[in-house]
Amino acid sequence: MGIARYRKAPPHAVRISEREVLEAARRIRAAEGAATFGRRERKKALEVHRFGEQIVFALRGAPRSRPLAILDGACGKSHLSFVARLLVLPALGIRARIVGVDEVPQRIATCRRIAGRLELDDMEFHAARLADVALPGPVDVAWALHACGPATDQFLDRAIAAGARWILCVPCCHRRIERGFEEAGVPACGRLRSRLSDVLLDAARFLRLEAAGYRVDAVEFAGGDVTPRNLMLRAERTVCGRPPADAAERLARLARLFPDLAPPGRTLR
């Protein structure tokens, strides 16, 4: 599948308005203990709104008979999960247990404070590496909004290992590819190589998900005026996607051309 450009909300009966998300974001900000809601917070809320539209689309076929287990990887202050819990999931008729994980203890302390003040006892937060945290059980949904650099790959590894049916991931702060450009004939232009590096890294992640048995799409989930890092990898575990062996072979071929595409500590053959 190719890249689907953001035009409007994906088609679904449920609509979450921008105004509703802004109101929820202000409520979360107040629970954080902040007295202001400025331009930066508004922009973050708009980004969360666009991500929420993708949650609505992805989970349209999710079960309603039981609570879903959701992993928020590299969650930061977890504004996405709080908006999802307060607004998006109830609109879909979905109950959920949300687990947020971040390596920075101060962020997790903030998340716990917000959850406590909003009386959200079905959310829990852990200050840990994604690879180390003990999840309470199987995961249905895994999402990550702007997991920086290697945190994106750690998130994808954990989501795949946990058997998540749905994965929504917006990478950020890509690591730089250094090897392979000369052999491929790419001009020695730092800006061009930097942009190509981002695309190649996300292409490798796309193929890793396919090789793990997911049907994958790449969508521009928001306009560039909301965030320049607006590419989302949207995946659903299914038998209808590209055959895993084919995707794995494609990924190995790509890594032979650009060796830095192999995740740290691994060699793709």
C-alpha positions in Angstrom: 0.0 0.0 0.0 1.1 3.6 -0.6 0.8 6.8 1.3 -2.7 8.1 1.8 -2.7 11.9 2.1 -4.8 13.6 4.8 -7.9 15.2 3.3 -10.6 14.7 5.9 -11.7 12.4 8.7 -11.8 8.8 7.6 -15.4 7.7 7.0 -17.3 6.5 10.1 -20.6 7.2 11.8 -18.8 8.6 14.9 -17.6 12.2 14.7 -15.3 13.8 17.3 -15.3 17.6 16.8 -12.4 19.9 17.3 -14.3 21.8 19.9 -14.9 18.7 22.0 -11.2 17.8 21.9 -10.2 21.3 22.9 -12.6 21.2 25.8 -11.2 17.8 26.9 -7.6 19.1 26.5 -8.4 22.1 28.7 -9.8 19.8 31.4 -6.7 17.6 31.2 -4.4 20.7 31.4 -6.3 21.9 34.5 -5.9 18.5 36.1 -2.2 18.8 35.4 -2.2 21.8 37.6 -1.5 24.4 34.9 -3.2 27.7 34.9 -2.8 28.5 31.2 -3.9 26.9 27.9 -1.9 28.7 25.2 -0.9 28.3 21.6 1.3 25.3 22.2 -1.4 23.4 24.1 -3.9 24.2 21.4 -1.7 22.9 18.7 -1.1 19.7 20.6 -4.8 19.3 21.0 -5.4 19.7 17.3 -2.7 17.0 16.7 -4.5 14.7 19.2 -7.8 15.4 17.5 -6.4 14.2 14.1 -4.9 11.1 15.8 -8.3 10.5 17.5 -9.9 10.4 14.1 -7.6 7.6 13.1 -8.4 5.7 16.3 -12.1 6.0 15.4 -11.4 4.6 12.0 -9.1 1.8 13.1 -11.3 0.6 16.0 -14.6 0.6 14.1 -14.6 -3.2 14.2 -13.3 -3.6 17.7 -15.2 -5.7 20.2 -17.6 -3.9 22.6 -18.3 -6.9 24.8 -15.1 -6.6 26.9 -12.6 -3.9 27.9 -9.8 -3.5 25.5 -6.2 -3.5 26.7 -4.3 -0.5 25.2 -0.6 0.3 25.4 0.5 3.9 25.0 4.3 3.7 24.2 6.6 6.6 25.1 3.5 8.3 26.4 5.0 11.6 27.6 2.2 13.4 29.5 -0.2 11.0 27.8 -2.5 13.7 26.4 -3.5 11.4 23.6 -4.6 8.6 25.9 -6.5 11.0 28.3 -8.4 12.5 25.3 -9.1 8.9 24.0 -10.3 7.8 27.5 -12.5 10.8 28.1 -13.9 11.3 24.6 -13.0 9.0 21.8 -13.5 5.6 23.3 -16.8 6.4 25.0 -18.1 7.8 21.7 -17.3 4.4 20.2 -18.9 2.5 23.0 -15.5 0.9 23.9 -14.3 0.3 27.4 -10.6 0.0 27.9 -7.7 -0.4 30.3 -4.9 1.9 29.2 -1.3 1.4 30.2 1.1 4.3 29.6 4.9 3.8 29.6 7.6 6.4 29.5 11.3 6.4 30.6 11.1 9.8 32.3 9.8 9.5 35.9 8.6 13.1 36.1 6.3 12.6 33.1 4.8 9.5 34.7 4.3 11.4 37.9 2.3 14.0 36.0 0.2 11.3 34.3 -0.6 9.7 37.6 -1.6 13.1 39.0 -3.9 13.8 36.1 -5.5 10.4 36.3 -6.0 10.7 40.0 -7.7 14.2 39.7 -9.9 13.0 36.9 -10.7 9.8 38.8 -9.6 7.6 35.9 -8.8 4.4 37.7 -8.7 2.3 34.5 -5.5 4.0 33.5 -2.1 3.1 34.8 1.4 4.5 34.2 4.9 3.1 34.4 8.3 4.8 34.4 10.3 2.1 32.5 11.8 1.1 29.2 9.2 -0.4 26.9 11.2 -3.6 26.7 11.3 -4.0 30.5 7.8 -3.1 31.7 5.5 -6.0 32.7 2.2 -5.6 30.9 -0.9 -6.8 32.8 -1.9 -9.2 30.0 -2.4 -9.4 26.2 -2.6 -6.1 24.3 -5.4 -5.3 21.9 -4.3 -1.8 20.7 -0.9 -0.1 20.8 -0.4 3.5 19.9 2.5 6.0 20.1 2.5 9.7 19.1 5.9 11.0 18.4 8.0 8.4 20.1 11.5 10.0 19.5 14.2 8.2 17.6 14.8 4.6 18.7 11.7 4.7 21.0 9.6 4.2 17.8 11.4 0.9 17.1 11.3 -0.2 20.7 7.5 0.5 20.7 7.0 -1.5 17.5 9.0 -4.4 18.9 6.9 -4.4 22.1 3.6 -4.0 20.3 4.4 -6.9 17.9 5.6 -9.1 20.7 2.5 -8.3 22.7 0.4 -9.5 19.8 -1.5 -6.1 19.4 -4.2 -6.4 16.8 -4.1 -2.7 16.0 -1.0 -0.5 16.0 -1.0 3.2 15.4 2.4 4.9 15.3 3.6 8.4 14.4 7.5 8.3 14.4 9.5 11.4 15.3 13.2 12.6 15.4 14.5 9.9 13.0 18.0 8.6 13.5 20.3 9.4 10.6 21.2 6.8 8.0 24.9 7.1 7.0 25.7 4.1 4.8 24.5 3.2 1.4 23.9 6.6 -0.2 27.2 6.6 -2.2 26.6 3.1 -3.5 23.0 4.0 -4.5 24.2 7.2 -6.3 22.3 9.6 -4.0 23.7 13.2 -4.3 26.0 14.3 -1.5 23.4 16.8 -0.3 22.7 16.7 3.4 19.1 17.9 3.1 18.2 15.4 0.5 19.9 12.5 2.3 18.2 13.6 5.6 14.7 13.4 3.9 15.5 10.2 2.2 16.8 8.8 5.5 13.4 9.5 7.1 11.5 7.8 4.3 13.8 4.8 4.3 13.5 4.3 8.1 9.7 4.4 7.9 9.7 2.1 4.9 11.7 -0.4 6.9 9.2 -0.1 9.8 6.4 -0.6 7.3 8.0 -3.8 6.1 8.8 -5.0 9.6 5.1 -4.8 10.5 4.1 -6.6 7.3 6.6 -9.3 8.0 5.0 -9.8 11.4 1.6 -10.4 9.8 0.0 -7.0 9.7 -1.8 -5.2 7.0 -0.2 -1.8 6.9 -0.9 1.6 5.5 1.0 4.9 5.8 -1.3 7.9 6.2 -0.7 11.6 6.6 -2.9 11.8 9.6 -2.8 15.6 9.9 -1.9 18.7 7.8 1.6 20.1 7.9 0.2 23.2 9.7 -0.6 21.0 12.6 2.7 19.0 12.7 5.5 18.5 10.2 5.9 14.9 11.6 2.6 13.8 10.3 3.1 10.3 8.9 1.3 7.6 10.7 1.9 3.8 10.3 -1.5 2.3 10.7 -1.5 -1.5 11.0 -3.9 -4.3 11.8 -2.9 -7.9 12.4 -4.6 -10.0 9.7 -4.1 -12.9 7.4 -5.1 -10.6 4.4 -1.9 -8.6 4.3 1.3 -9.1 2.3 2.8 -12.6 2.9 5.3 -12.3 5.8 8.0 -14.1 3.8 7.8 -11.6 1.0 7.9 -8.6 3.3 10.9 -10.0 5.2 12.7 -10.6 1.9 12.0 -7.0 0.8 13.2 -5.7 4.2 16.4 -7.8 3.9 17.1 -6.4 0.4 16.5 -2.9 1.6 18.9 -3.4 4.5 21.6 -4.8 2.2 21.5 -1.5 0.3 21.3 0.6 3.4 22.8 -1.3 6.4 21.8 1.3 9.0 18.1 0.3 8.4 18.7 -2.8 10.5 17.4 -2.2 14.1 20.3 -1.6 16.6 21.8 -4.9 17.5 20.3 -6.9 14.6 21.5 -8.0 11.2 18.9 -8.6 8.4 19.9 -11.2 5.9 
